[in-house]
Structures are given as structure tokens and as C-alpha cells.
């Protein structure tokens, strides 16, 4: 009798759940930004919605959405607006179409040098003029992709870790073959395991340790090669979401320089969260969560990081020492780093003005800077479980000695080919470290 009752309750709960799903989403919006409404539809539905914030923020929506499925709600709020979308397995890709009334699609497939599909390759439409993001997606398991295409001047950029990126003219149907990037991989062979991407619990999880991603140098280098990530180090964006917040073992990174000193081999996995939950700020567009490899062993360990770059006039050096003491689940750590920069820059401008006389203004400016910085941090972290930890970290930075800036130059004024005035400038500034008396 108990088993029969339990089965009846389970069936009833399942029926209620299916009934709720069949009814769809219901809510009222009045004069809200399209960005805000798309986020509501995303939260109420099962799929993510990728779009460009700078395009959707300009439009407002008033709508009464009653018992609509996610796709129907999306069609409803975009009706009459210069946007189109394409549905994928786990997300919708929305594109701004401008004044164009005819919207086409680009369909294609991305393969490697052996004609095997490359899943989760980044495929992004960019403006041929400004190189700004227009629309984007990642390839499916079979390497296929579909994107709305309205901007006839847009170009298609395709990238995948370990392969040379390509920027191509758009065609309705495209077959794109990528070739290994030996410069990027250096000593890494293309036979290394490709990263496996899984969508689970609202995040795209990518294994790093033991894959090509783990052999790309620093964590900073690795992040630039993740699915859905575009842009250069320190200025990353998630396709269709904007700039992400980055977390390491549950701790938000305020200083992204930590990623330079962290080896990619020490990262177990990376998670891309395109729809941040309630635990994040409402202003958070996207999140990259990094989980470090839990190193075995007890006792004291340390690492030394050294960096030096030399330009024609601008050397840059950085040294960093890290120490860690581990016992059980407790880590006590400390770090000291110091850097020195010298820069030299020259600028020249020429302006012409034609009125009753012909005027010409020639300006020359040279700037030299010299500065150093020291960073220190210390703290502890206690790992209760893989999902629970507590800790504290204190960090401080200060200048090494005095920082200097010296700028000098001149401006010459010519009227009808004759020098009428010459003005010179010579500026010098000095900054002192906090707490130093001199």
C-alpha cells in the first residue's frame, strides 16, 4: 500500500511539473529596456540568450506575455524591432539587423586538417570596419553552426584552441577548415587531448588539466582560448554577454595579474556561466569560474616567477615569489612581487588651417617614465569540501622608491610659410611611496 501511494504522489508531482511547463511563461513588462526583458525571458526559460548589450539597451518593451514558450516570448518582444535570432540546442543567438528588412542565415561547419568536426569552436560575426561584435555562437558536436546575417559588411571570425584563427567573408553556406597553430602551441603537439565541454547546471564546463588548454602557459593565456571567450588578456568578453567576473576557487579576483602568475597546468577546470544566479550581483553579465588542482602532499612548497620584456627604449621586469604551507585541508600562503618599468614615447602632430592666411601648427612631444611597484599578500584557505571553503586574503601594493615622469616638447606656429611663434614645454613630476618621508 505504501509503494502504491508513493508512486501516486510521484506521478502527481510529475504531472504538475509537465503542466506548468506546457503553460509557458507569464509576466507583464511596461516600458522596460529590451536588455532587461531578454534577461527575464532567459531566466524563465530553459535556454540562454546571447545578445549585444549596446544594441538592445536602446530599445524599450511594453508587453503582456501570457503562457508563452521561450521562443514565442522572444518572437513577441522582438516583433517590430530590428533584431532576429537563431535557436541552438542550449541557447538563442540574437543579432541586431539595423534597418535591413531581409535577414538571412549563415550555415556552416568547422573542421580540422583531417576534416573531423571541431565542436565548441568560437564563431563570431564582427564589423569589417570597427571589428566590434555583431553576433556569435559556438559550434555543435558535429562542428555545425547557424547565425542570423543582416550586416552585409560583417566578417566571420572562427577560432579554436591550438588552431590558427580565420577571418572570412560571409557566405550563406560555409565549410571552414582550421589548421594547427604551431606558434601558439610551441612544444605542445596537436595530438594532445582536446578540451571536452559539458553543459550542466547552467554552466559550460571545460576540463583544463590534461588537455591542450593546460599546456598554454599561464592561466591568463588559457582563458583567451576558452569556448565563448573573445578578446585579449585582461579585456575578455563572453560572446553575447559582455565582460565577465572571474573567480578562483570561489574567490573573486580583484587583481587579474594573479592569472599571469598562475600556471594553466594548475587549473582543473573552467566554467563559463552565461546566466549568473542570485549569488552574484545583478550587474554581473557573465562569470568565469576557475577550479585549481588540489595538490597532493603536505608541508612547505613554493614557486618563483620571472618576467622580462625589452622594447627599443622600454624595458619591463617582474619577479615574484610564492610560498605555501599545507596541512590537511588548510593552506597558509604568502607572496611578494616586484616590478620595474621604463617607457619612452614620442608624438608629432601637424595641423593646417586655411583662412585669410595659411596657418600651420607643428607640435613635438617626448615623454619618459620610470616607476616600480611592490606587491605583497598573505592569507589562508580552508577547504571543507569541493563546494565549500572559507578563508581570508590581505593584499597591498606600493611604489618602489620614487616614480618619475619627464615630458618636454615644442609647438611652432607658421603663417604663410613664415615662423611667427615657437612655444616650448618642459614638465617633470615625482611620486613618492605612501608612508615614506623624504
C-alpha positions in Angstrom: 0.0 0.0 0.0 2.9 2.4 0.8 4.6 1.7 -2.5 1.4 2.4 -4.4 0.8 5.7 -2.5 4.4 6.8 -3.2 4.0 6.0 -6.9 0.8 8.0 -7.0 2.4 11.0 -5.4 5.4 10.9 -7.8 3.0 10.7 -10.8 1.0 13.7 -9.4 4.2 15.8 -8.9 5.4 14.9 -12.4 2.1 15.8 -13.9 2.0 19.2 -12.2 5.6 19.9 -13.4 4.7 19.0 -17.0 1.5 21.0 -16.8 3.5 24.1 -15.6 6.0 23.7 -18.4 3.2 23.3 -21.0 1.6 26.6 -19.8 4.8 28.5 -20.5 5.9 31.8 -19.0 3.6 34.7 -17.9 4.6 38.2 -17.0 3.9 41.8 -17.7 6.5 44.4 -18.7 6.0 48.1 -19.1 8.5 50.4 -20.8 11.5 48.3 -19.8 14.7 48.0 -21.8 14.9 45.2 -24.2 18.0 44.0 -22.3 16.0 43.6 -19.1 13.2 41.8 -20.9 15.5 39.4 -22.6 17.1 38.5 -19.2 13.6 37.8 -17.8 12.8 35.5 -20.7 16.1 33.8 -20.3 15.5 33.3 -16.5 12.0 31.9 -17.0 13.0 29.7 -19.9 15.4 26.8 -20.3 17.9 28.3 -22.8 20.4 31.1 -22.6 20.0 34.1 -24.8 23.2 35.7 -26.3 23.0 39.3 -27.5 24.9 42.5 -27.7 24.0 44.8 -24.8 25.0 48.0 -26.6 22.4 47.2 -29.2 19.5 46.1 -27.0 19.8 48.8 -24.4 18.5 51.4 -26.9 15.1 49.8 -27.2 12.2 49.6 -24.8 9.4 47.0 -24.5 5.8 47.0 -23.2 4.2 43.6 -23.5 1.8 41.2 -21.8 3.3 37.8 -22.1 0.7 35.1 -21.3 1.5 31.4 -21.2 4.2 31.7 -23.9 7.1 29.3 -24.5 10.5 30.8 -24.5 10.8 31.0 -28.3 7.3 32.5 -28.6 8.1 35.1 -25.9 11.3 36.0 -27.8 9.4 36.4 -31.1 6.8 38.6 -29.3 9.2 41.1 -27.7 11.4 41.4 -30.9 8.4 41.9 -33.2 8.7 45.3 -35.0 12.3 45.8 -33.8 15.5 45.5 -35.9 16.5 42.1 -34.4 16.5 38.5 -35.5 17.5 35.3 -33.7 18.6 31.7 -34.3 17.8 28.8 -32.0 20.6 26.4 -30.9 20.5 23.4 -28.6 21.2 25.3 -25.4 20.8 28.9 -26.4 19.4 31.6 -28.7 21.7 33.9 -30.7 20.1 37.4 -31.2 21.5 39.8 -33.8 20.9 43.5 -34.4 19.8 43.8 -38.1 19.6 47.6 -38.4 17.2 49.0 -41.0 17.6 45.8 -43.0 14.2 44.1 -43.5 15.7 40.9 -45.1 17.5 38.7 -42.7 19.4 35.7 -44.0 21.3 32.9 -42.2 24.9 31.7 -42.4 25.2 28.0 -42.0 28.4 26.1 -41.9 30.7 23.6 -40.5 34.1 23.9 -38.9 36.6 21.0 -39.3 40.3 20.3 -38.6 43.0 19.4 -41.0 41.7 15.9 -41.2 38.1 17.0 -41.9 37.0 16.0 -38.5 34.5 18.3 -36.8 35.6 20.8 -34.2 32.9 21.2 -31.5 32.7 24.4 -29.4 34.8 26.5 -31.8 34.0 30.2 -31.4 32.2 31.6 -34.4 31.7 35.4 -34.3 30.3 37.9 -36.8 32.4 41.1 -36.5 32.1 44.5 -38.2 34.6 44.8 -41.0 35.2 48.5 -40.0 35.4 48.6 -36.2 35.9 44.8 -35.6 33.1 45.1 -33.0 31.0 42.1 -32.0 27.8 41.7 -34.1 26.6 38.2 -33.2 28.2 34.9 -32.2 27.9 31.3 -31.2 29.9 28.1 -30.7 29.8 25.1 -33.0 27.8 22.0 -32.1 29.1 18.5 -31.6 29.2 17.9 -35.4 31.1 21.2 -36.0 28.0 22.9 -37.4 26.8 26.5 -36.7 24.0 28.8 -37.7 23.9 32.6 -37.3 21.5 35.4 -38.4 23.1 37.5 -41.0 21.8 41.0 -41.8 25.0 43.2 -41.9 26.4 42.6 -45.4 29.7 44.2 -44.4 30.3 41.8 -41.5 33.1 39.3 -41.5 33.2 35.9 -39.8 35.9 35.1 -37.3 36.5 31.5 -36.4 38.8 30.3 -33.6 39.6 27.1 -31.7 42.4 26.3 -29.2 45.5 25.1 -30.9 44.5 26.2 -34.4 45.1 29.4 -36.4 42.1 31.8 -36.3 40.5 32.8 -39.6 38.6 35.9 -40.6 36.5 35.2 -43.7 34.0 36.9 -46.0 30.4 35.7 -45.2 28.6 33.2 -47.5 25.2 31.5 -47.0 26.9 28.2 -46.7 30.5 27.8 -45.4 32.9 24.9 -44.9 35.8 26.1 -42.8 38.9 24.2 -42.3 41.3 25.2 -39.5 45.0 24.3 -39.4 47.3 23.8 -36.3 48.9 26.9 -34.9 52.5 25.7 -34.2 53.4 29.2 -32.9 50.7 29.1 -30.3 51.3 25.5 -29.2 55.2 25.8 -29.2 56.3 22.5 -27.7 52.7 21.2 -27.4 51.7 18.6 -30.0 48.3 18.8 -31.6 47.9 15.1 -30.6 47.3 16.3 -27.0 43.8 15.8 -25.7 41.3 18.4 -26.9 39.3 20.0 -24.1 35.9 18.4 -23.5 33.0 20.8 -22.9 29.9 19.8 -21.0 26.8 21.9 -20.3 25.5 21.2 -16.8 23.8 23.2 -14.0 23.8 26.4 -16.0 27.5 26.4 -16.9 29.7 25.3 -19.8 32.4 23.3 -18.1 35.8 22.7 -19.8 38.5 20.4 -18.5 41.8 22.2 -18.5 44.3 19.9 -16.7 45.5 17.1 -19.0 44.3 18.9 -22.2 45.9 21.4 -24.6 44.5 24.2 -22.5 46.6 23.1 -19.6 49.8 23.4 -21.7 49.3 27.0 -22.9 51.5 28.7 -20.3 49.7 30.9 -17.7 46.0 30.9 -16.7 45.8 34.2 -18.5 46.8 32.6 -21.8 44.4 29.7 -21.2 41.3 31.9 -20.6 41.7 33.6 -24.0 41.2 30.1 -25.6 38.1 29.0 -23.8 34.8 28.5 -25.6 32.5 31.6 -25.6 35.5 33.8 -24.7 36.7 36.6 -27.1 39.1 39.4 -26.7 42.7 39.8 -25.4 44.1 39.1 -21.9 42.6 41.4 -19.3 39.8 42.6 -21.5 37.9 39.4 -22.2 34.2 39.2 -23.2 31.8 36.4 -23.2 30.1 36.0 -26.6 26.8 37.8 -26.3 27.1 38.7 -22.6 29.9 41.2 -22.1 32.8 41.4 -19.7 32.8 38.6 -17.1 33.8 38.4 -13.5 36.5 35.8 -12.7 36.5 33.6 -9.7 39.3 31.3 -8.5 38.2 28.5 -6.1 35.2 30.6 -5.2 37.1 33.8 -4.6 36.5 36.8 -6.9 39.7 38.1 -8.5 40.1 41.8 -8.0 43.6 41.8 -9.4 43.8 39.9 -12.7 47.6 39.9 -12.5 47.2 36.8 -10.4 46.3 34.9 -13.6 49.8 35.8 -15.1 51.5 34.0 -12.2 49.2 31.0 -12.1 50.1 28.1 -14.4 47.4 26.7 -16.7 48.5 23.2 -15.6 47.3 24.1 -12.1 43.7 24.7 -13.3 41.5 21.6 -13.1 38.5 23.0 -14.9 37.0 26.3 -16.1 33.2 27.0 -16.0 31.5 29.7 -18.2 28.3 30.9 -16.6 26.3 33.0 -19.1 23.3 33.5 -16.8 24.7 34.3 -13.3 22.5 33.3 -10.4 21.3 35.1 -7.3 24.7 34.6 -5.6 26.1 37.2 -8.0 25.5 40.9 -8.3 22.6 41.9 -10.6 25.1 43.9 -12.6 27.2 40.8 -13.4 26.9 39.9 -17.1 28.8 36.6 -17.0 31.2 34.6 -14.8 34.3 32.5 -15.4 34.9 30.1 -12.5 38.3 28.5 -12.3 38.9 25.5 -10.1 42.5 24.8 -9.2 44.0 21.3 -9.0 44.1 20.2 -5.4 47.8 19.4 -5.0 48.7 16.3 -3.0 51.2 16.3 -0.2 51.8 18.2 3.0 54.3 20.8 4.2 56.0 23.7 2.6 56.2 24.5 -1.1 57.0 27.5 -3.3 57.4 28.9 -6.7 59.4 31.6 -8.5 58.1 33.6 -11.4 60.3 35.9 -13.5 59.3 38.1 -16.5 61.4 40.4 -18.6 60.5 42.2 -21.8 62.6 44.6 -23.8 61.4 47.2 -26.3 63.6 49.6 -28.2 63.6 52.1 -25.3 61.2 50.4 -22.8 62.4 47.5 -20.6 60.0 45.8 -18.2 60.8 43.3 -15.5 58.9 41.5 -12.8 59.9 39.0 -10.2 57.5 37.1 -7.9 58.0 34.6 -5.1 55.1 32.5 -3.6 55.2 30.2 -0.6 52.5 27.8 0.7 52.2 25.6 3.7 49.6 22.8 3.6 48.3 20.6 6.4 45.1 18.7 5.9 42.6 21.0 4.2 44.4 24.1 5.4 46.6 26.3 3.2 48.6 29.2 4.5 50.1 31.3 1.8 52.2 34.4 1.1 53.5 36.2 -1.9 55.9 39.0 -2.7 56.3 40.5 -6.2 58.2 43.5 -7.5 58.2 45.1 -11.0 60.1 47.9 -12.7 59.0 49.7 -15.9 60.7 52.3 -18.0 59.0 53.8 -21.0 59.9 56.3 -23.8 57.3 57.8 -26.1 57.4 60.4 -28.8 54.5 62.1 -30.6 54.3 64.5 -33.5 51.2 66.3 -34.9 50.7 68.7 -37.8 47.6 70.9 -38.2 46.8 73.2 -41.1 44.2 76.0 -41.1 43.3 77.9 -44.2 41.6 81.3 -43.7 42.7 84.7 -45.0 46.2 83.3 -44.2 47.6 79.8 -44.4 48.4 78.6 -40.8 50.4 75.6 -39.9 50.9 74.2 -36.3 53.7 71.7 -35.7 53.9 70.0 -32.3 56.5 67.6 -30.9 56.4 65.9 -27.6 58.7 63.3 -25.8 57.8 61.6 -22.6 59.9 59.4 -20.4 58.6 57.5 -17.3 60.3 55.4 -14.7 58.4 53.5 -12.0 58.5 50.5 -9.8 55.9 48.6 -7.7 55.9 46.0 -5.0 53.0 43.7 -4.2 52.6 41.6 -1.0 49.8 39.4 0.0 49.1 36.7 2.7 46.2 34.6 3.9 44.8 31.2 4.5 42.2 29.0 2.9 40.4 26.0 4.5 38.7 23.6 2.1 35.8 21.9 3.8 34.7 20.1 0.6 34.9 20.7 -3.2 32.0 23.2 -3.0 32.7 24.6 0.5 35.7 26.6 1.7 36.5 29.6 3.8 39.5 31.8 4.0 40.9 35.3 4.1 43.4 37.2 2.0 45.1 40.5 2.6 46.9 42.3 -0.3 48.8 45.6 -0.5 50.8 47.4 -3.2 53.2 50.3 -3.0 55.8 52.1 -5.1 59.4 51.2 -5.1 61.3 54.4 -4.5 60.1 57.5 -6.4 58.3 57.3 -9.7 59.2 59.9 -12.3 57.6 61.4 -15.4 59.5 63.8 -17.6 57.8 65.3 -20.6 59.2 68.0 -23.0 58.5 69.4 -26.4 57.6 72.4 -28.6 55.0 73.9 -30.8 55.8 76.0 -33.9 53.3 78.3 -35.5 53.7 79.3 -39.2 51.8 81.9 -41.1 52.1 81.9 -44.9 55.3 80.0 -44.6 56.9 82.2 -42.0 57.6 81.2 -38.4 55.6 83.5 -36.2 55.8 81.8 -32.8 57.6 78.9 -31.1 56.4 77.7 -27.7 58.3 75.1 -25.5 57.2 73.0 -22.6 59.2 71.0 -20.1 57.3 69.2 -17.3 58.7 67.0 -14.5 56.7 65.1 -11.9 57.7 62.8 -9.0 55.5 60.5 -7.0 56.6 59.2 -3.5 55.6 55.9 -1.9 52.9 56.1 0.7 54.3 56.3 4.2 57.8 57.4 3.1 59.2 60.6 4.5 61.7 62.4 2.2 
